[in-house]
Amino acid sequence: MGDVLTNVIVVNSFNDVDDGVANTNHTSLREAIMAANNHTGPDLIRFAIGTGARAIGFTNALPALMDAGTTIDATTQPGFVGQPLIYLDGQFQVPTGFRLYAPSNTIRGFAINRFGTGIYGDALFAAPFGGFNVIEGNYIGTD
């Protein structure tokens, strides 16, 4: 098996601003998901929001993952040692945290709280393609 080419996107901001481009000056989680959706093939979303624990608050839903093969890995946040450092806060205003509408995605290493549903996988969209989404090492519904 050869190497798998992956597009690496680094989240470097805890704000939920979408200024239309993901770059080294500013990339929010929202922008990173949109960039991954716009890139065909595997994507890796990593975190480098300073060092240590960071909270990301939302007042409206994140874009759904629409492209197969995206890994959103919060264990890459500097300082991670076994417990989530990236905390997603729905502030009871957003019904769902992550929405998976494509197969073969991975959500790893988050603390996800105050959403109606922390992670939602829509069988209507994912099942015909086989699903195979991986949810690992997350704290869901805890503070």
Rosetta silent file (secondary structure, phi, psi, omega in degrees, C-alpha in Angstrom):
SEQUENCE: MGDVLTNVIVVNSFNDVDDGVANTNHTSLREAIMAANNHTGPDLIRFAIGTGARAIGFTNALPALMDAGTTIDATTQPGFVGQPLIYLDGQFQVPTGFRLYAPSNTIRGFAINRFGTGIYGDALFAAPFGGFNVIEGNYIGTD
SCORE:     score description
SCORE:     0.000 S_00000001
   1 L     0.000  134.271  179.282    0.000    0.000    0.000 S_00000001
   2 L   -87.739 -179.538  177.125    1.319    3.429   -0.902 S_00000001
   3 L   -69.049  145.676  175.251    1.013    6.712    0.940 S_00000001
   4 L   -96.657  122.845  178.332   -2.395    8.314    1.105 S_00000001
   5 L   -73.111  130.290 -176.768   -2.310   11.947    0.032 S_00000001
   6 L  -131.570  138.116  173.058   -4.020   14.107    2.631 S_00000001
   7 E   -87.021  120.789 -179.094   -4.925   17.769    2.739 S_00000001
   8 E  -101.548  126.245  179.636   -3.917   19.098    6.194 S_00000001
   9 E  -121.209  129.369 -176.670   -5.910   22.026    7.589 S_00000001
  10 E  -109.541  119.998  174.140   -4.863   23.584   10.902 S_00000001
  11 E   -79.601  120.381 -177.242   -7.453   25.230   13.158 S_00000001
  12 L  -124.262   13.580 -179.805   -5.613   28.117   14.829 S_00000001
  13 L  -139.636  137.739  177.770   -8.519   30.167   16.204 S_00000001
  14 L   -87.431   -7.033  179.517  -11.109   29.449   18.885 S_00000001
  15 L   -79.554  166.180 -176.809  -13.584   31.962   17.457 S_00000001
  16 L  -106.025   29.584 -178.054  -16.396   30.902   15.143 S_00000001
  17 L   -78.965  138.502  172.840  -15.739   33.557   12.505 S_00000001
  18 L  -117.412  102.416  178.802  -15.957   32.652    8.829 S_00000001
  19 L   -96.712   10.562  173.237  -14.057   35.225    6.807 S_00000001
  20 L    95.211   -5.995 -179.580  -14.250   33.085    3.673 S_00000001
  21 L  -149.171  140.831  173.745  -10.773   31.567    3.692 S_00000001
  22 L   -98.916  118.125 -179.727   -8.804   29.104    5.817 S_00000001
  23 L  -148.203 -179.434 -176.083   -5.183   30.279    6.096 S_00000001
  24 L   -68.366  -19.402  177.689   -2.255   30.556    8.506 S_00000001
  25 L   -78.307  -37.241 -178.108   -3.535   33.906    9.813 S_00000001
  26 L  -160.947  119.547  170.902   -6.971   32.624   10.801 S_00000001
  27 L  -139.583  112.471  174.807   -8.717   29.282   10.489 S_00000001
  28 L   -86.098  166.597  176.169  -11.755   28.531   12.620 S_00000001
  29 H   -59.746  -40.037  177.907  -13.222   25.037   12.934 S_00000001
  30 H   -57.722  -48.292  179.621  -16.101   26.215   10.731 S_00000001
  31 H   -64.577  -37.456 -179.934  -13.680   27.323    8.000 S_00000001
  32 H   -64.539  -41.908  178.534  -11.692   24.095    8.292 S_00000001
  33 H   -65.068  -42.153  178.582  -14.795   21.947    7.756 S_00000001
  34 H   -63.060  -40.788  178.347  -15.808   24.057    4.762 S_00000001
  35 H   -64.206  -41.450  178.127  -12.297   23.741    3.291 S_00000001
  36 H   -63.788  -41.971  178.152  -12.369   19.951    3.797 S_00000001
  37 H   -62.485  -31.457 -177.961  -15.774   19.732    2.111 S_00000001
  38 L   -85.816   -4.276  179.060  -14.404   21.694   -0.859 S_00000001
  39 L  -110.559  119.537  178.185  -11.388   19.397   -1.259 S_00000001
  40 L   -73.364  134.222  178.513  -12.018   16.003   -2.838 S_00000001
  41 L   104.293 -179.143 -175.784  -10.268   13.176   -1.036 S_00000001
  42 L   -62.053  143.669  175.905   -8.943   12.652    2.483 S_00000001
  43 E  -135.510  145.983  174.096   -8.479   15.642    4.770 S_00000001
  44 E  -120.636  119.495  175.608   -6.924   15.977    8.213 S_00000001
  45 E  -101.382  115.314 -179.001   -8.110   18.817   10.434 S_00000001
  46 E  -108.139  170.937 -178.750   -5.552   19.428   13.193 S_00000001
  47 E  -126.436  137.878  173.709   -5.524   21.938   16.064 S_00000001
  48 L  -151.068   65.613  179.797   -2.946   24.523   17.121 S_00000001
  49 L  -100.899   80.926 -174.020   -4.883   27.089   19.144 S_00000001
  50 L    62.539 -141.835  178.386   -2.076   28.160   21.443 S_00000001
  51 L  -130.732  140.699  175.704   -1.310   25.492   24.048 S_00000001
  52 L    90.858 -162.560 -173.405   -3.654   23.688   26.392 S_00000001
  53 L   -71.395  139.759  177.272   -7.423   23.736   26.793 S_00000001
  54 E  -141.643  140.246  176.044   -9.568   25.909   24.529 S_00000001
  55 E  -105.128  139.306  175.552  -13.335   26.338   24.264 S_00000001
  56 E  -120.742  118.113  179.810  -15.088   26.952   20.974 S_00000001
  57 E  -101.627  149.528 -178.011  -18.620   28.344   21.246 S_00000001
  58 L  -130.011  142.581  172.452  -21.245   28.271   18.528 S_00000001
  59 L  -114.131   -6.793  170.408  -24.434   30.233   17.959 S_00000001
  60 L  -147.638  164.958 -170.841  -25.376   28.377   14.764 S_00000001
  61 L   -63.344  143.074  171.175  -24.693   24.936   13.354 S_00000001
  62 L   -68.597  156.660  173.499  -21.339   23.910   11.949 S_00000001
  63 L   -62.719  145.234  175.713  -21.340   22.811    8.314 S_00000001
  64 L   -71.577  149.901  172.473  -22.059   19.096    7.926 S_00000001
  65 E   -76.102  113.903 -175.189  -19.208   16.855    6.794 S_00000001
  66 L  -109.749   -7.840 -178.062  -20.174   16.174    3.186 S_00000001
  67 L  -115.089  133.504 -179.030  -16.914   14.693    1.850 S_00000001
  68 L   -67.617  149.174  171.176  -15.711   11.206    2.762 S_00000001
  69 L    87.200   18.948  178.626  -12.418   10.648    4.526 S_00000001
  70 E   -90.840  131.850  173.185  -12.174   13.697    6.779 S_00000001
  71 E  -112.264  123.071  174.776  -10.477   13.282   10.158 S_00000001
  72 E  -109.443  106.788 -167.328  -11.075   16.007   12.731 S_00000001
  73 E  -117.686   98.014  179.348   -8.475   15.279   15.397 S_00000001
  74 H   -75.903  -10.860  177.175   -8.494   17.369   18.577 S_00000001
  75 H   -71.027   -6.846  178.033   -5.739   15.167   20.081 S_00000001
  76 H   -84.482   -8.398  177.942   -3.336   17.221   17.953 S_00000001
  77 L   -61.367  126.315  179.983   -3.890   20.298   20.172 S_00000001
  78 L   -53.564  130.808 -178.395   -0.513   21.083   21.830 S_00000001
  79 L   101.374   -7.810 -179.541   -0.504   19.800   25.404 S_00000001
  80 L   -62.189  127.850  174.181   -2.902   16.892   24.800 S_00000001
  81 L  -144.063   73.895  171.568   -2.192   13.977   27.152 S_00000001
  82 L    88.462  -23.210  179.029   -5.154   11.599   27.181 S_00000001
  83 L  -123.213  144.206 -177.106   -8.019   14.010   27.975 S_00000001
  84 L   -56.425  138.529  174.879   -9.752   16.403   25.574 S_00000001
  85 L  -111.133  -16.973  178.630   -8.401   19.936   25.394 S_00000001
  86 E  -102.311  115.537 -176.504  -10.788   21.219   22.724 S_00000001
  87 E  -107.264  119.393  176.379  -14.229   21.863   24.218 S_00000001
  88 E   -96.739  124.775 -174.784  -17.153   22.442   21.844 S_00000001
  89 E  -118.792  111.095  178.437  -19.946   24.403   23.498 S_00000001
  90 L   -77.890   -8.821  177.113  -23.368   24.536   21.855 S_00000001
  91 L    51.736   25.727 -179.273  -24.527   27.026   24.505 S_00000001
  92 L    58.441   14.060  179.587  -27.946   25.321   24.283 S_00000001
  93 L  -105.870  -17.841 -174.573  -28.554   27.366   21.119 S_00000001
  94 L  -115.056  123.639 -174.928  -27.296   24.847   18.545 S_00000001
  95 L   -67.921  -31.092 -173.850  -29.117   21.526   18.185 S_00000001
  96 E  -138.675  140.276  175.640  -26.191   19.466   16.854 S_00000001
  97 E   -77.337  -91.397  177.115  -22.389   19.559   17.135 S_00000001
  98 E   -92.893  139.347  174.909  -20.916   17.508   14.303 S_00000001
  99 E  -121.233  122.913 -177.619  -23.132   16.218   11.482 S_00000001
 100 E  -104.891  108.860  179.177  -21.799   13.359    9.356 S_00000001
 101 L  -114.376   22.328  178.284  -23.440   13.162    5.945 S_00000001
 102 L  -150.418  161.671 -177.398  -20.675   11.148    4.289 S_00000001
 103 L   -85.778  167.851  168.191  -18.807    7.913    5.077 S_00000001
 104 L    61.698   36.451  175.088  -15.355    7.207    6.464 S_00000001
 105 L  -103.095  156.570  178.543  -14.961   10.286    8.652 S_00000001
 106 E  -129.256  132.970  173.746  -13.314   10.360   12.094 S_00000001
 107 E  -118.157  118.719 -171.003  -14.125   12.642   15.036 S_00000001
 108 E  -136.525  132.265  164.536  -11.466   12.289   17.750 S_00000001
 109 L    80.273   27.100  179.856  -10.566   13.798   21.107 S_00000001
 110 E  -104.165  155.832  160.764  -13.216   16.449   21.820 S_00000001
 111 E  -102.954  121.434 -173.861  -15.260   17.414   24.854 S_00000001
 112 E  -123.378  119.728 -173.852  -18.703   18.136   23.372 S_00000001
 113 E  -146.046  156.331  174.747  -21.387   19.674   25.571 S_00000001
 114 L    65.521   31.790  168.901  -24.620   21.678   25.589 S_00000001
 115 L  -109.814  155.824  171.707  -25.859   20.507   22.177 S_00000001
 116 L   -62.714  -43.528  176.570  -29.118   18.608   21.711 S_00000001
 117 E  -133.818  123.121 -177.018  -27.059   15.948   19.903 S_00000001
 118 E   -67.717  -49.009  179.777  -23.255   15.973   20.137 S_00000001
 119 E  -137.744  126.853 -176.939  -22.532   13.962   16.985 S_00000001
 120 E  -121.202  127.686  174.126  -25.150   13.016   14.415 S_00000001
 121 E  -114.160  118.574 -177.028  -24.688   10.551   11.574 S_00000001
 122 L   -86.722  109.909 -177.725  -27.444   10.608    9.000 S_00000001
 123 H   -61.985  -30.699  179.792  -28.034    7.048    7.773 S_00000001
 124 H   -59.233  -37.823 -178.588  -29.900    8.366    4.737 S_00000001
 125 H   -92.807  -40.840 -173.394  -26.676    9.934    3.464 S_00000001
 126 H   -83.979  -38.929 -171.715  -23.956    7.747    4.994 S_00000001
 127 H   -61.383  -41.352 -179.480  -25.449    4.234    4.875 S_00000001
 128 H   -60.560  -23.034  179.936  -25.669    3.795    1.077 S_00000001
 129 H   -95.627   -1.003  177.205  -21.918    4.425    0.957 S_00000001
 130 L   107.103  -12.371  179.246  -21.147    2.029    3.799 S_00000001
 131 L    73.308 -104.933  178.129  -20.910    4.398    6.761 S_00000001
 132 L    57.685   29.231  173.928  -17.640    3.464    8.458 S_00000001
 133 L   -78.840  146.335 -177.859  -17.505    6.666   10.474 S_00000001
 134 E  -119.662  127.914  176.345  -15.299    6.492   13.594 S_00000001
 135 E  -120.413  114.348 -174.701  -16.053    8.356   16.819 S_00000001
 136 E  -144.479  141.656  173.497  -13.263    7.878   19.365 S_00000001
 137 L    68.012   24.307  179.721  -11.872    9.414   22.537 S_00000001
 138 L  -100.119  149.876  169.959  -14.586   12.067   22.892 S_00000001
 139 E  -105.954  109.876 -174.560  -16.328   13.213   26.067 S_00000001
 140 E  -111.447  125.661  178.483  -19.909   13.840   24.984 S_00000001
 141 L    77.584   19.460  177.587  -22.423   15.518   27.288 S_00000001
 142 L  -119.554  161.990  177.222  -19.921   16.057   30.095 S_00000001
 143 L  -125.084    0.000    0.000  -18.353   19.212   31.454 S_00000001
